[in-house]
Structure formats: C-alpha cells, structure tokens
Amino acid sequence: FDAHQRRGGRAGPGALSRLQTTAARLGADVHSVHTPWRLDSRHPDLLERYLLDRAAVAVEQDPDLGQLAEGWLRRRLSQAENGALSVQVGHADVLVLPGRPGADLR
C-alpha cells in the first residue's frame, strides 16, 4: 500500500515530513497535530470502503497479491460486519503560516 502511495515520485506516507522540510526551507512555520481517524462499526460504509480500496490498491501495485488480498478482504469484511473490527488510520492536520517577514513561499 505504501509503495503504491510512493509511485511516480509521490511523497506517500512521507508527505508530512516532506512538507515540513520544504516549508522550513522557504521560511514558513508548519504546525501539525496528529489526528488519527478511527473507523469502526459506527460508520460501516466508510470502513467497508477503506478495506475495499486498500485491497484494490495492494493488488494494483502487485498483481501477484490477488488471491492473498481476496482472503484478507473476506476476513476483514466479516469482522467489520460483526462489529469486531476497528481501524486506526494515521492522519495529521497541518497549518502552514508565513514565517519571517518577506519569506518567499512560492
């Protein structure tokens, strides 16, 4: 999944770090707060979509994972349906502000 997010030179899971480094180089102030998302039986449609998309992306990245991903997805969807699954998704809220006067943020 992470490799798929990094394809084509994208930042993927390293996006926050890349943003912080770039903003600091440009003189901006970056403020971030880790705000992980919890997906569980309170939002079954969102949890199901997350699982379906995660499996699809893994197979898109490596087609040889098809059968393994299918079994994983079947088990996870069953757990979700029974209310026995919750997922914590890493997430951060980010605020970038101009730093020193005259900082070039282009």
C-alpha positions in Angstrom: 0.0 0.0 0.0 2.8 2.4 0.9 4.7 1.6 -2.3 1.5 2.5 -4.3 1.4 5.8 -2.5 5.0 6.5 -3.4 4.7 5.6 -7.1 5.8 8.2 -9.6 7.8 10.1 -7.1 4.8 10.9 -4.8 5.5 11.5 -1.1 3.2 8.9 0.2 3.5 8.3 3.9 6.4 10.8 4.0 4.2 13.7 2.8 4.1 15.4 6.2 7.9 15.2 6.6 8.4 16.5 3.1 6.0 19.4 3.7 7.8 20.3 6.9 11.2 20.3 5.3 10.1 22.3 2.3 8.2 24.9 4.3 11.1 25.4 6.7 13.5 25.9 3.8 11.1 28.6 2.5 10.9 30.3 5.9 7.3 29.2 6.7 6.1 27.8 10.1 4.4 24.5 10.0 2.2 23.3 12.8 0.8 19.8 12.8 -1.3 17.8 15.1 -1.7 14.0 14.8 -5.4 13.3 14.5 -5.7 9.6 13.7 -9.0 8.5 12.3 -10.9 5.6 13.9 -13.0 3.6 11.5 -15.4 1.1 13.1 -19.0 -0.2 13.2 -20.3 3.3 13.8 -19.5 4.1 10.2 -19.8 0.7 8.4 -19.9 2.2 4.9 -16.7 4.1 5.4 -14.9 1.1 7.0 -16.0 -1.1 4.1 -14.8 1.4 1.5 -11.5 1.7 3.3 -11.0 -2.1 3.2 -12.0 -2.4 -0.4 -9.8 0.4 -1.5 -6.8 -0.9 0.5 -7.1 -4.3 -1.0 -7.5 -3.0 -4.6 -4.5 -0.7 -4.3 -2.3 -3.6 -3.0 -3.3 -5.7 -5.9 -2.8 -2.8 -8.4 0.7 -2.4 -7.0 1.5 -6.1 -7.1 -1.0 -8.3 -9.1 0.5 -11.4 -7.5 -1.2 -10.5 -4.3 -4.7 -11.1 -5.8 -5.6 -14.3 -4.0 -4.0 -13.2 -0.7 -5.8 -9.9 -0.8 -9.1 -11.6 -1.6 -8.8 -13.8 1.5 -7.7 -10.8 3.7 -10.6 -8.8 2.4 -13.1 -11.5 3.0 -11.9 -11.9 6.7 -11.8 -8.2 7.4 -15.3 -7.5 5.9 -16.7 -10.4 8.0 -15.0 -8.9 11.1 -16.4 -5.4 10.2 -19.9 -6.8 9.7 -19.8 -8.5 13.1 -18.6 -5.3 14.8 -15.3 -6.9 15.7 -13.0 -4.7 13.7 -11.8 -1.1 14.1 -9.0 0.5 12.1 -6.9 3.4 13.1 -5.7 5.4 10.1 -2.7 7.7 10.6 -3.6 11.3 9.9 -2.4 14.8 10.7 -4.0 18.2 10.5 -1.5 20.7 9.1 -1.3 24.5 9.2 1.4 26.4 7.2 1.9 30.0 8.0 4.3 32.6 6.6 7.3 32.8 8.8 9.7 35.7 8.9 8.6 38.9 7.1 9.4 38.8 3.4 9.7 35.0 3.3 9.3 33.7 -0.3 6.6 31.0 -0.2 6.3 30.4 -3.9 
